[in-house]
Amino acid sequence: MEKLLEKYAKLIVKTGINLQKDQTLVVTAPIEGAEFTRMIAEVAYKSGAHDVVINWVDELFTKLRYTGA
C-alpha cells in the first residue's frame, strides 16, 4: 500500500501540480492525511522545491470552534 501511495505522491507533484525547481509548494491537508502529505512534501523536495508549507486542518477542532466561539 505504501508503494502505491508513493506513486500517487509522485503523480501529484510531477504531473498534477507540475512543480518546477525552486518553487514553493503550499498544501492544505487534514491531520488524518499526515503520512500521505509528508510523502508529497518529500517528493516535492526531491523534485527541487524551494520550500513546502503545510497548513493542517483539524475538522473536529473547526467544529468545536464554530459551536463554542
Secondary structure, DSSP 4 states (H G I P E B T S, - for coil): -HHHHHHHHHHIIIIIS---TT-EEEEEEEGGGHHHHHHHHHHHHHTT-SEEEEEEE-HHHHHHHHHH-
